[in-house]
Amino acid sequence: MSLLCAFLISACTEDTFMKNQIPDASMVPTDLSYAPVLNAREFGRVETAPPTISSDGLMPFFELVNIKDKDGNVLGEEYLSDVTLFNAVPDTVYITDEEGDTVRWEKEYDLRKVGKILIDEGNKFGIGDYYFTLKTTTEYGDVKTETVFDDVFHLNVGPLLVSSIAYIPRGVNILYGSDTKSPEPIILTGNPDVTYGMVNYKDTLNIDPETGEISLVSGFNSEEVLVLNPEISIESNISKEVVTFKGIISVWLSEDPVVIPKETIQFFYPTFQAENLKYGYKTETVKEGSVAAWNLWKRVGPSPLAADDRPAKNSSQKALLTNTTVSNVTKQFDSWIITNPQNLLSYELGYGVTATFYYKNQYVEYDLTTGNTPTELEVYISTDYAGNRKSANWTKVNDVVKSWVNTHDGEGRLGMPYPGDQLGVDNGLKDRSFNADGKWVKCELDLVDYTNQNNVTIAFRLKTNFEEDEVTFVKGVGGNRGGTWSLSDVNYKAVEK
C-alpha cells in the first residue's frame, strides 16, 4: 500500500496538489502553459503533453471554452465534440492494520494526465492553425475560484501525407515508339494536392507531375523486353514534404504487346524467431494452466505443409507450440498470440487479400460424459487493436475460415475441424470426415471486408472449455486431456485480380 501511495504521489509534476500543503483559498489559478503541437496531420489523432499551472496546491479542473481559427473566428460544436480534456479521477485507498482490517480510507489522485488534451482520429481539424481557450477551476471548502486562459493552446495542422497509392493494373505494358501511358494512380489515403516525380529510370521513363501517368522518354528504344520497377516521389504542394514509394507499379517495355502475369505479394510473413514486433507477434497469457510460464509457446520447427508457399528468405521460420497438459493434468488455460497489425489500404482496389495460417492439435482427449473437447483454438480479427487487447474489439472468425487437412488440394471446407479424433460420445459438433487429429491444417481467411482498413490484427486464443479448476486423463480409461497445440506460418497475401 505504501508503494501504491508513493506511485500516485510520484506521478505529480511541479505544483503537485499535495494534500498536506496548506493552500491559499483565495488564489486563482495562474500561469497555465501548454507546449504547442506543430505539424499535426489533418483529421488525425492529437494528444498533448500535460500542462504546467500554478494553483497553490489546489486540484484544478479543466474545461474547454472555445476553439478559434487563425482569423479569430470561434468554431462550432462539431469541433468541440472531438476534444477530450483529462481531469483527475479520485481513487479510494484503504488503510489496513496488521490484521488486515480497514482503519481508515483516503482519496488519492493519479495526476499523470491532468489537463491533457486529446483529439480523436477522424476529427474536423483540417489544415490550419487553431487556438484553444480553457477555463480552470479550483475549490477549497466553500471557496471556488476560476480563471479563463485565452488561446492558451496552439494546434498547427498540416496536410495528411500520402501513405497509400495504387496503379490499377499494377503491371503496365508500354510499347517502344508509341504514346501509350500508364493509368493515373489512385491516392487511397492522404491529401491529393501533390506533385509526382520519378526517382530512378529518369533516362527511360517520364512521369506527368500533375496526373502521375508514366510514359516512355521520347526516342528511347531497345531490342529487349525490359521490366522496370520505378520509384515514385510524391510532394505535397501545401507543405512541400516528400514521400517516396517503391513497388507500386511494374512497367514492361516491349516492341510487341506482352501478357503481364498477375502479381502475388506476400506482404506480411513473420518468422516467429522471437517474441517481438520484429518477428511478428506477441503473447499474452491470462491463465497459465499446468505449464510453467517459461515453457509456453516454445519455438519449434515449422509446418512441412507450408514449405512450398514459404518464401526463401524465411529460412529461419519457426512454429509456436505449447503443451496444455502436465502429468495427465490439464488446468484452466487461456493464452493469446497477437500478430502485428497490418495496413490493407494499399490493396483496397484491384486485389484479393487473404490471411493464411497453419495449426495442429495432438493428444486431445474428450470428456467421457459429454464428448466435448477440453481445449480449443479460437481465431479473432480486430480493426482497432492498439497494443491493449482488452480495450480492442475482436470478432471471432472460426466459422468463416476455409480449411484443408494435411493438403493444399481442392476447395477446402468452411470452418475449422473440431479438435480431437472425432470419436467417442457424439456431441453434435464432430465430423469423422473432417478429422485433423495429429495433422497440420491449412486455414485461409478472406479479408475482402477489411481492405478498407489501416489497422487489421489477427490473434489466436487457445483456451480450456471445462469449468473445473483442473481435469485428469487416465490412461486406458480416458477423460479430459488438453493436448499440444502448434501454430505456424501466419501470413498475408494480396493477389492481383
N, C-alpha and C positions, 0 to 999 in steps of 0.2 A: 504494500500500500504506500509505503514511503517512496518507493521508486516511481509509482504512478504519479504521486503528487509532484515529485521532483520533475518528472517529464512534463507535466502540464505547466508548471511554472517556467521551466526552461524554454517552453515554446513562445514565451513573451519576448517582444522586442523592446527597444528603449521606450519609456513611458508604458510600463507593462501592467498598469492597473492592479498593483499588488494590494491584496486585501488588508495588509497591516499598515498601509500608508494612510495617513490622515489627510483627506482631500480638503481643498478649499471649495465648498459647495457653490460659491458664487462665481467661480471662474468658468468662463465659457471656453469651449474647445477652440484651439487656435493652431495655426501652422500646419494644416493638412497639406500633405505633399505626395503626389504620385509620380513615379517615373513615366515619362511618355512612352507610348507604344508606337513606333515608327515603322512604316513599310509593311503593315499587316496586309493580308490579301482580301480582296473584295469578297464579301459574303462568307468569309472563313471564321473559324473559331478564334477568339481572343481571350487571354487570361492575363491579368496584370499581376505584378508583384504586390505584396501588402504595402499600404502607405505608411507614412510616419505622421504622427499627430501629437499635439500637446493637450492633454486633458486632465492634468493634475491628479493622475492616478485613477480617475473615474472611467468606467467602461463606456466607450462611445457607441452609439447606434447610428448606422449609416442609411441614408435614404437618397434615392435618385430624384432630383427636382426636374431637370430638363436636359435636353441634348440640343446643341446648336451646330449648324454647319459653319463653314468658314466666313460666310457673309453675316453671321449673327442671327440667322433665321432659326426659330425654335421648331424642332422636328416633331412629328406626330407620335401617337401612341404606338404605331406599328414598329417604331424604332425602340421605344422604351420596353416593349414586351419581350424583346430578345435579350435584355440585360438583367443579370442577377448580381445583387450585392450581398456579400457574405457578412453576417453578423455573428457574434459569439453565441454559442448554444450551451446552456448550463448542463452540467453533468453532476449527478448526486454521488458523492463519495462517502461511503460508510466507514466509520472508525470503530474497530472492534478491540475488545480486550484480549487477554491471553487465552481465554476460553472460547473465543470466537463470538461472543455476544456483542451486539451493537451498543456502543455507549453514546455515540452522537453521529450526526451526519452534517456534511458541509457541501456547499455548491462550489464546483470548480469549473473553469472555462478553458477550452482548447482555443488558443488565440492565434494559431498559425495562419488562419485565413481571414481574420477580421479585416474588413474594408476592401478585400479583393474584389475586382470587377470581372465578371465572366460574361462573354457574349457568345451565344450558341452558334454552331455551324448552321449555314443556310439563312443568315440574318439579312437585314435590309441595307447594311452598310456597304455601299458601293465606293468607287474611287473618290477620294477627297479627304478633307480634314474635319474632325468632329471634336466638340468641346463639351465636357460633361460638368454640370453643376450639381453639387451634392450638399445635403444637409446632414450635420451630425448633431446628435442629442446626447446629453448626459443627465443622470438623475442621482441625487443623494438625499435620501429621506423624502421630504416634501418639495425639495428644490429641484426644478428642472430647467436646464439651460440648453440653448441650441445656437448653432452658427451655420449660415449658408455660405458655401465656398463657390464662388462663380468661376466657371471654366477651369476647374481645378485639375481635370484630367484631359490630356490631348491624345486623340487617336488619329493616326495618319494611315490611310488605306490606299494601297497601290493595286495595280491590276493583277488579277489571277493569272499567273503564267501558264502557258500551255503545258499540260502534263500528259495528255493522251491525244493522239492524232492517228488517222488511218487513211491509207490509199486503198481504194477498192476498185479492181482487184489489187492484191499486193504485188503480184507479178505482172509486168508490163512489157510488151514486145514493141520495140521501135525499130523501123527499117531504115537501113542506110539510104541516104539520098531522098528521104521522104520528110514530110512535115508532120508526121504522127507525134502525138504527145501522150503523156500520162494523164489520167483523170486528175481533177483538183482534189487535194486532200480534204478530209473532214476533220475539223477540230472537235474532239469529243469533250474535252474539259479545258477551260482556260478562256481568257478574253481574246476574241478573234481579230482584234485590231493589231495585226502583226505584219512583218516583212520577212519573206523567205530568202534563204541563201544556200548556196552549195558549198560544203566544206571541202570535199575531195572530188576527184574526177572533173575538175574545172576545165581541163583541156578537152573533155569528151562530152560533158552534159551541161546544159543550161537549166536554170530554174526561174520561172516567172516570179519576180519579187512580190507581186500582189496576189496572184492566184495559187502559186505553188506547183503549177504544171511543169513537168520535166520534159525536155526535148533534147535533140542531138545538136551539138555545136556545128555550125554551118561548115561544110566541107570535110567533116570527119568521115573516114571510111576505113573498112578493114575487110580482109578476106575471111576472117574468123567470126564465129558466134561468140560474142562477149557477154558475160553475165556480171553486172556491176551492182554493188550494194551501197548506194550513196549515203553519205551522212548529211543531214539537213539541219541548218540553223534556223531558228525562229526568233526574231527580235520583236519585243513589244514596242509598238510605236508610241506608247504612252510613257513608259519608264526607261526605255532603251535597254532593258535587261535581255539577255540572250540565253536561250536553252538550245541544246542540240539533241538530235535523235538519230540513232542507228537502227538498221534492221526494219524500218517501216515500209520499205519498198525495194523490190528487186527488178532491175532493168535489164532486159535481154535485147542485145543489139544484133541484128542479123540482116542478111541480104534478102532472104525469103522468110515468110511467116513461120514461126515455130510454135509448137504446143508446149505451153509452160505447165509443168506439173504443179498440182495443188500442194500448198505448203503445210507442213505439220510442225508445230512449235511446242516443245516440252518446256514451258516457261517456269515451272517450279518442280524440281525433283531433288528433295533433300536426301542426304546420305545417312542421316541419323548416327553419325560417328560419335557425337557427344551431345549432351543435353544443353543446347543454347540456340540462339537465333541463327548463328552461322550455319548450323547443321539442321535447322528447320523445325525444331519443336521444343516444347517444354512439357513437364508433367506436373500434375497437382493431385496429391493423394489425400482423400478425405478420411478413409478408413484403411489402415494398413493390413488388416486381416492377420493371417498366420505368418506372413513373410516379413523378415527384417527389412527395415526401410532401405538399407544399403543394397538389398538384393532385389528391389523392384525394378522392372523393366530393364533387364540386362540386355546388353548389345551382343547379338549373336549373328551367325551367317544369314544372309538374306534368302528370300524365297527363290528357289530354282525356277518356279513357274514364270517369274518376271524377267528372267535372264535375257530373253530375246528382245524385249522392249526397253531394257535399261540402257541409258546412254553410256558410251565407252568411258567418258570422264568419271563416271560413278564407280570406279574400280574398288573403292573402299566402302561400298554400300553395306549397311547393317540393317538387321531387323531388331525389333524390341520384343523381349519375351519376359513373361512373369508366370510364376507358379503360384496359384492361389491356395494350394494345399500343402501342409507340412505334417508328416507322420499320420496321414489319412484324416487330418482335421482341417476343416475349412471354416475360417471365421469371417465375420462380416467384412466385406471388402468393397471399396469404391475408389477408383482412381481414373484420372483423365490424362489423355495425351492430346495436347493442343498444338496444331501446326501453325506455321507463320501465316498471318493474314495476307491476302493477295488482292491486287487491284485488277479487275477484269474489264475495265472500261476500254482498253485498247482492242479488245476482241468483241466489242458490242455489235459491230457491223461486219458481215462477211465471214464469220467464223462460227463453227460449232465448238463448244468448250465442254470438257468433261474432267472430272476428278476420278482417279483410279487408285485403288489400294488393294493389298493382298493380306489375308489373315488366315490363321489356323487355330483351331481348338483341338485339344487332345486330352484323353483320360478324364473326360467329363462323365460323371455317373448320376443318374436321375434319382429323385426322391421315390422310394419304393411304393408309397401310397398314391401320390398324385401323378407321378411320371414327369414332373416338371424339372427343368434344368436348374441347377443351383447357381450358375453364373451365365452372364450374357454380355455380349459386346454391343453397345449402342453407338450409333453414328449421328453426329449433330452438325448443323451448319448455322453460322451467325453472320450478320452483316453489321454488327455494332460492337464486336469484341475489341476492347482497347487495353488489354492486359489484366482486367479483372473479370474472372469467369462468372462470379456471382451477379455482377451488375449487367452482364450482357444477356441478350435474348437468344435462345437456342431453339432450333427446330429439329426434331428427330426425323431422320430420313431413311431408316432401315427398310421401310416398306416400298420405297421408290428406287432403291439401289438395284441394279441389274447384276446378277451373279453367275459365275462359271466355276464349277467344281473341278479342280485339277486339270483344267483345259482352257484354251482360248477359243475353241471351235464353237460354231453355232451362234444362235441369237442370245443365249443366256436366259436366265429366268428372273422374273421380278421378285425382289425381296432377298433376304439372306437366310441360308439354311438354319433350321432350328439346331442349337448346339447339342452335340452328342450323337449317338449312333442310331437314333430314331426307334429303338426297341423299347420293350417294357410297356408300362401302362399307357394307353392311348389318351393323351390329354387334349386331343383335337388340334394340336399345333405341329405334330410330327408328320413327316412325309418321307417314306423309305426310298422313294425315287430321287430324293434331293438330300442325300446323306453326305456330309462333308467331314465326318469324324476322322481326325488324324490326317486330313488333306488340306492342301492350300486352296484357298478360294480367291478368285479374282473378282473384284467388285468395281462397278463403274457408276458414277453419279452424273447425270446430265445437269449441266449448270446453265441451261438456256434461260432460266428465270433470274439469273444472277449476273449476267454480263453487263447490266447497267449499274453495278455496284463497285465501289472502290475499296471495299474492306470485307472480303469474304474469308471466313475462317472455318475450317473443318476440324472437328475434335472427335475423339474416340473415348468412350466411357466404358470401362469394364467394372461390373458391379455384381454383387450377390443378390439373389432373389428371395432367399428364405428370411423368415422373421426371427428365428432363434439367434442367440449370440454366436453359436457355432454348431456345425453338424459334423458327423463322423461317418466315414466309409469303412465297412467291414469286408475284408477280402473273403470271397466265397459266398457272401450274403448279399452285399450291395449297400445301397444308400447314397446319400449325397456326397459328391466329390467335385470340387470346383475345377480341377484340372489345370492345364497350362494353356496360355494364350499367347499368340505371336502376331505382330503387325509389321508389315514390310512394304517398301516401295510405294509410298504415298506420292502421287504426282498429279500435276495438272497438264492438260494438253489442249491446244487450240488447233483445229483442222480447218483450212480454208474451204469454203463452200464452192 
